[in-house]
Amino acid sequence: MLKKNLLKTLSPNRSFRTGAIALALMGLLLPACTTTEETDTPDVTSQEAVKEPETVAENADELFGQTITARGEVGEVVDNISFTLADDDFFGGEEILIVNASGEPIELPEDGEVLVKGEVRKFNAFDFEGEFDLDWDPTDDYGEQPTIVAEYIAISPDAGEVTGNPTDYYGQTVAVGGEIEEMEGTDGAIAFKLDEDQVAGAGDLIVLNLTDPTATYEPGDEVVVTGQVRSFVLAEVEKEYDLTWDLDVKESLETEYTNKPVLIATEIVPQADQ
């Protein structure tokens, strides 16, 4: 578990504040299991990319009623189910209220990032107070500004934060953004590394792609990977997942990655160039 002194705990329904925010106009993608069925080969570049704040700000009115993905830095915690997210270019510089409608509490890092998925709605004090049982006076600051009603929230550390302190993240679901540096496997990345350039001295994070082994990824692709962090033990992964890896790939992964932190991917989506 993450260290308690670095975290704030929110119950269902909350919001967050961020200095560098990325949004995607996209439906929620369901985690996919490895399968032997033949499917069309998806390309990561064909999916909706995470948008930059300035791009979204120009079309803020078009976001209402749409489901988006937002990734950014946690700011003010308003109450036990809501927090704020803000950026000078995002929605004209207005703060974004996030309401945790996921039904699950989440521990938020005080100085870290989170990923949120949910519907963009226009804030209405009367409706929101009744619908979400807000524990604050919603008439003070939020007017009719855009609000993300989050059905999903995950902490979003840098790759180096995970590899530098893996025991803090083992067993947790995280969303990590980065550039694909190395790949293994053919016709889809069975395994690749997310490049770490944010944390000095930290190593790259190994990602095991169990979402769709037919997907095409290239070195240099910028992606956001959501999944569970664990220590890699091949026998355990084989037991839990319907793997179709050949013997050479298994031996290579076991030799290089055993007992190292890996991210078992449940979703991989592109992110826009910074």
Number of C-alpha atoms within 10 A of each C-alpha: 11 16 11 11 8 12 15 14 15 21 17 21 28 30 28 30 24 25 16 18 24 24 23 22 18 16 14 14 10 9 15 13 14 16 16 10 5 7 10 7 13 15 14 19 16 9 13 15 22 24 21 20 21 18 14 20 18 13 11 15 13 11 17 16 13 14 21 24 25 25 28 23 25 25 21 16 22 21 16 21 26 26 23 22 27 24 20 15 18 25 21 15 13 16 22 24 27 28 28 30 22 19 13 14 17 22 18 25 22 15 12 18 26 23 26 27 26 26 20 25 18 19 19 16 17 10 10 15 15 9 10 17 11 19 12 12 10 16 12 8 9 17 12 12 16 23 23 32 28 27 19 19 30 21 25 26 20 24 25 22 22 24 23 18 13 19 17 15 21 19 15 16 20 25 27 28 23 23 21 23 18 16 18 15 14 13 12 20 24 23 22 23 23 29 22 22 15 12 14 10 11 16 18 27 27 25 25 21 23 25 20 22 25 21 19 15 21 17 15 13 18 25 23 23 24 24 25 18 26 20 18 20 16 16 10 10 13 13 9 8 12 13 16 15 13 9 9 10 16 15 13 12 18 15 11 9 16 14 13 14 24 26 30 24 24 21 19 23 19 24 25 16 11 8
